[in-house]
Amino acid sequence: MNQQTLLENSKKHLWLPFTQMTDYERDPLIIESGEGVRLRDIYGNEYLDGYSSLWLNIHGHRKKEIDEAIKKQLDSIAHSTLLGASNVPAIELAKKLVEITPSNLTRTFYSDSGAESVEIAIKMAYQYWQNKGYTSKRKFVTLTNGYHGDTVGAISVGAIDLYHRVYGSLMFESIKAPFPLVYRHENEHLDVIRDEALDELHKIFEKHNEEIAAITVEALIQGAGGMNIMPPGYLKGVEKLCRKFNILLIVDEVATGFGRTGKMFAVEHEDVQPDLMTIAKGITGGYLPIAATMATEEIYDAFYGEYEDFKTFFHGHSYTGNQLGCAAALANLKIYEQENLIDKVQEKMAYIAFELQDIEELKHVGDVRQLGLMCGIELVMDKKTKKPFPWQERIGYKSTLRMRQLGMLTRPLGDVVVFMPPLASSKEELSEMISILKQGIEETTEAFVSVN
Ligand SMILES: *Cc1c(COP(=O)(O)O)cnc(C)c1O
């Protein structure tokens, strides 16, 4: 197809995820290729990948070792089912994942997306208690503003009004505990904000622990909820409360895993040991749809028995444990070791923190939040009062469109501009991205204020 036909057909036959199609029609983008941290569209325009192709990409595009691992696997087989049978790369990857995740996690259950890995964690936690005879433990606690994916189970433990409101009566009810949101809190002391949220959680656990199966929580930072970083010690506090009240801890590392926050997994920052941990996004370096739910031996044991015991975990999809995906993930993880990637991320984090100071100074930047290579820049009308822009103006969205014209792709979360470069980005590339970030924000916010 030529450029014109591609464009017409994209408008005529595609329906894009999390996208109002009139937005796409006004500002279409069709990617044709990528190399390193750059993407190229069908007209030959180049863009820096400022959001790691939606928080996935690690080593850049067309990484030789991953490309080759997939080709090599293709010479053996592309896919065979994991239902009742296993395969070579799935076994090797399972072992590797057990090695690199917290030491209490010993079992790998595969799936195809972050949302599915969460569905699995929910079903496992629920059935774990049923299998053990604690039949009243059926409820889930979740944090305000949390995001765990878009399927019906995952939205039931999520709490982002914009995405979840319409589906109200479809979802099961979960108990919402307050997230310790720092920006806009009337108190500025992190430990006060932390303890206040933990006290609330304590109350909920104390009152309802006999009905609660598990709590779902993102690791250290809420991603889609607006890049909100937890005060230090909060996640550790949640873990302690889970142990005290016999409640399973499900930690969602879908966005934070694989070095994104400066540790292989964000739970390592506070030495937290989840009962179930969900991983996806970076697992294949951003190549193929593999995800996993990591479980403890204790949880695994509750499902173990003869068929007649009816303890089997009835879940699995057509492509679960796909060989090409597992081979890509293995190659991805090998590069972390060969290139000492996590060590290198430390320098890049510091470099970004330094460069972002410039952005923090901008008149309409209310808050800059950064954990590792995960950054959110909150735009506000008034820096002092933290008054937001009118939502209809879509300042965040317009800023990112301007960045696209300037040569970088990213997507906002409302008026929080996301900056999440591939872990392999060089200092020069980071610097180029941050100057586009700055120019896009400055021009868009100033243009709005000058006419209003
Ligand atoms: C992206 C994300 C998910 C959902 O992952 P998908 O692969 O998009 O289904 C779940 N949890 C968190 C924390 C995420 O950031």
Ligand as a Chemical Component Dictionary entry (heavy atoms), coordinates in Angstrom:
data_LIG
# 
_chem_comp.id                   LIG 
_chem_comp.type                 NON-POLYMER 
_chem_comp.pdbx_formal_charge   0 
_chem_comp.three_letter_code    LIG 
# 
loop_
_chem_comp_atom.comp_id 
_chem_comp_atom.atom_id 
_chem_comp_atom.alt_atom_id 
_chem_comp_atom.type_symbol 
_chem_comp_atom.charge 
_chem_comp_atom.model_Cartn_x 
_chem_comp_atom.model_Cartn_y 
_chem_comp_atom.model_Cartn_z 
_chem_comp_atom.pdbx_ordinal 
LIG C1 C1 C 0 0.265  -1.217 31.815 1  
LIG C2 C2 C 0 -0.099 -1.730 33.139 2  
LIG C3 C3 C 0 -0.947 -2.839 33.292 3  
LIG C4 C4 C 0 -1.617 -3.484 32.110 4  
LIG O1 O1 O 0 -0.707 -4.080 31.249 5  
LIG P1 P1 P 0 -1.180 -4.431 29.754 6  
LIG O2 O2 O 0 -0.038 -5.225 29.194 7  
LIG O3 O3 O 0 -1.389 -3.124 29.068 8  
LIG O4 O4 O 0 -2.423 -5.213 29.871 9  
LIG C5 C5 C 0 -1.172 -3.325 34.550 10 
LIG N1 N1 N 0 -0.609 -2.753 35.635 11 
LIG C6 C6 C 0 0.207  -1.692 35.531 12 
LIG C7 C7 C 0 0.811  -1.114 36.769 13 
LIG C8 C8 C 0 0.472  -1.119 34.294 14 
LIG O5 O5 O 0 1.250  -0.034 34.199 15 
# 
loop_
_chem_comp_bond.comp_id 
_chem_comp_bond.atom_id_1 
_chem_comp_bond.atom_id_2 
_chem_comp_bond.value_order 
_chem_comp_bond.pdbx_ordinal 
LIG C1 C2 SING 1  
LIG C2 C3 SING 2  
LIG C2 C8 DOUB 3  
LIG C3 C4 SING 4  
LIG C3 C5 DOUB 5  
LIG C4 O1 SING 6  
LIG O1 P1 SING 7  
LIG P1 O2 DOUB 8  
LIG P1 O3 SING 9  
LIG P1 O4 SING 10 
LIG C5 N1 SING 11 
LIG N1 C6 DOUB 12 
LIG C6 C7 SING 13 
LIG C6 C8 SING 14 
LIG C8 O5 SING 15 
# 
